[in-house]
Amino acid sequence: MRKILLSSVALASFLTASDLRDEALKSGLVALPNDAKALAKMIDDASPDAKAYPTTMARIELGKRLYFDPRLSKSGIISCNTCHNLGLGGADGIPASTGHKWTPNPHHINAPTVYNSVFNSVQFWDGRAAHLAAQAAGPMTAEPEMASTPELVVDRLKSIPTYVYEFKKAFDSEINFELVTTAIGIFERTLVTPSRFDKFLNGDENALNKNEKAGFKIFIDKGCVNCHNGVNLGGTLQPFEVASKYQFADVGDFKGDANGMVKAPTLRNIELTAPYFHNGAIWSLKEAIKTMGSVQLGIDISDKEADSIGIFLKSLTGDMPKIEYPMLPASTDKTSKPELDY
Amino acid sequence: MRKILLSSVALASFLTASDLRDEALKSGLVALPNDAKALAKMIDDASPDAKAYPTTMARIELGKRLYFDPRLSKSGIISCNTCHNLGLGGADGIPASTGHKWTPNPHHINAPTVYNSVFNSVQFWDGRAAHLAAQAAGPMTAEPEMASTPELVVDRLKSIPTYVYEFKKAFDSEINFELVTTAIGIFERTLVTPSRFDKFLNGDENALNKNEKAGFKIFIDKGCVNCHNGVNLGGTLQPFEVASKYQFADVGDFKGDANGMVKAPTLRNIELTAPYFHNGAIWSLKEAIKTMGSVQLGIDISDKEADSIGIFLKSLTGDMPKIEYPMLPASTDKTSKPELDY
């Protein structure tokens, strides 16, 4: 009898790779294409501002500099990369991002990864920004984050001749705040990380090993895929059971704004971006998996199943783009001084 | 009469490039060699720990990761690169570095550039560290900087299997704090920036233009070269007129320790590393030049001469090494949590 009562982990291993793939695609999961041209088109299609501002090399390079330039902050020491660190999975590894004057995010919100964020249907946890450029304006001007103003950012950049030249080259325009955030957004479009998961969905049956396939099957069967769907395994607004069951009821400013909807985070590179949840309260991926089961799905996910799902999720760790650290142009006598507000 | 009273700027332009070069070499200035092998030897000769710990690719790569890894700090958000930002000339562009809990350096000390620091005869403003690895231990464990302890650093790194593997590969050893600082120091050895100044000293007479040569001549004639000498145009301990004339008497913790001696900063990349002086009180390079003239040399440097010296100093802005931003290995369940101490 004991031999017949196979666990779902064991059962999953009987499934053929081709069946699993069909099931995944039927569930709405989408792969990043292997082909670079197709990938570029997918990125464009996911960027509401791509028609107005197509991706060009000059814009990517400019956006990269801005992304790494701490002078966009009031203090001069916080850049986009401080909280969305490209070396740390595109996040910062702490529960709530810490900004100007060492202030924790007042809503105790965890910084989401910037990798693959172009594929989120909306940006911010509450989905209040339609695209990456609109998101970039937020932290830059939030008092407890980079604490800048659009005027401060534009004035600083205008005081640096290399930036004046680069905006002219990239946008045929003087510097303005919309172009600053647009350039950053265009750089962020490039931060996509194809993984073995994509290879598998694209038809390479051996791209995932047996244990990863088993975990993938459980991930689908348990219903995780209901919210963690599409090309980003997340990134769309979903109903969020704050009121009823979610154990961190005080996690955000999105409750009112989004009518109880919240952006399910992408699961790509999830292995790299602990701590988890909107308030970064959970450090263990296994615990996060089990909690989501009980809270969002109303089911029990066993330790063994959670381990198995975790093994699958690690196959979503992608190939990071090679990023040459940008050398930033020197400030001039006209550049406004950093304000540390000690 | 007016036509005969030529300024020293105009006079300098009569000097042949070859004479100027001879004078520079006689003054004790030394070029970075054009040849990579000779440069590597010069770096080794400048590294007191190079015999015990030769430079290898594995050590450079490991050291680079550590340099950029904010998990070496107590908070998990401050790395070596925060205050010695390789995109900002190897410094941070603020008067006094701001560390854990947004604390300004209690001695109001400006972060010196890490570029070419291997050629400083001693490290720190007061010269209390003999080499780069010894320096690296300081900020990491200073309460108002990265606020770590050697134990915290080693425990965090030991909890991350990729680091365990990389230390084994690089040093054939378990992780210990000496090897952490040694690896960072070895990475820093590579941060050298050959410039047009070096090409000129190496015999390319056209590497500097007429105005730069004129400024160079004034730089030598005025005596700037007395302290800003050797391969780094600085980087050695010099008597410092704190007691008598220097207008920033409260600038450091080096007064007692170093018997009134202070490390003259390198002038390489000086254009990129405002604000200037030990306390970062002066933002304008011209003002810094004039102040050093009156305070350290007891002479008046005219506006025109200071401009001319400034033009020369910008020829010291070097070719920055290409640095691929390192992707850092993921933390694990065993990694100790960041402590923000809000």
Chai-1 contact restraints between the chains, C-beta under 6 A:
chainA,res_idxA,chainB,res_idxB,connection_type,confidence,min_distance_angstrom,max_distance_angstrom,comment,restraint_id
A,F68,B,G87,contact,1.0,0.0,6.0,A-B,restraint_1
A,G76,B,G93,contact,1.0,0.0,6.0,A-B,restraint_2
A,G76,B,I94,contact,1.0,0.0,6.0,A-B,restraint_3
A,L86,B,Y325,contact,1.0,0.0,6.0,A-B,restraint_4
A,G87,B,F68,contact,1.0,0.0,6.0,A-B,restraint_5
A,G87,B,P326,contact,1.0,0.0,6.0,A-B,restraint_6
A,G87,B,M327,contact,1.0,0.0,6.0,A-B,restraint_7
A,G87,B,L328,contact,1.0,0.0,6.0,A-B,restraint_8
A,L88,B,L328,contact,1.0,0.0,6.0,A-B,restraint_9
A,G93,B,G76,contact,1.0,0.0,6.0,A-B,restraint_10
A,I94,B,G76,contact,1.0,0.0,6.0,A-B,restraint_11
A,I94,B,P338,contact,1.0,0.0,6.0,A-B,restraint_12
A,K101,B,W102,contact,1.0,0.0,6.0,A-B,restraint_13
A,W102,B,K101,contact,1.0,0.0,6.0,A-B,restraint_14
A,W102,B,W102,contact,1.0,0.0,6.0,A-B,restraint_15
A,P104,B,Y342,contact,1.0,0.0,6.0,A-B,restraint_16
A,E271,B,A330,contact,1.0,0.0,6.0,A-B,restraint_17
A,L272,B,A330,contact,1.0,0.0,6.0,A-B,restraint_18
A,S284,B,D333,contact,1.0,0.0,6.0,A-B,restraint_19
A,M320,B,M327,contact,1.0,0.0,6.0,A-B,restraint_20
A,K322,B,E324,contact,1.0,0.0,6.0,A-B,restraint_21
A,I323,B,Y325,contact,1.0,0.0,6.0,A-B,restraint_22
A,E324,B,K322,contact,1.0,0.0,6.0,A-B,restraint_23
A,E324,B,E324,contact,1.0,0.0,6.0,A-B,restraint_24
A,Y325,B,L86,contact,1.0,0.0,6.0,A-B,restraint_25
A,Y325,B,I323,contact,1.0,0.0,6.0,A-B,restraint_26
A,Y325,B,Y325,contact,1.0,0.0,6.0,A-B,restraint_27
A,P326,B,G87,contact,1.0,0.0,6.0,A-B,restraint_28
A,M327,B,G87,contact,1.0,0.0,6.0,A-B,restraint_29
A,M327,B,M320,contact,1.0,0.0,6.0,A-B,restraint_30
A,L328,B,G87,contact,1.0,0.0,6.0,A-B,restraint_31
A,L328,B,L88,contact,1.0,0.0,6.0,A-B,restraint_32
A,A330,B,E271,contact,1.0,0.0,6.0,A-B,restraint_33
A,A330,B,L272,contact,1.0,0.0,6.0,A-B,restraint_34
A,D333,B,S284,contact,1.0,0.0,6.0,A-B,restraint_35
A,P338,B,I94,contact,1.0,0.0,6.0,A-B,restraint_36
A,Y342,B,P104,contact,1.0,0.0,6.0,A-B,restraint_37
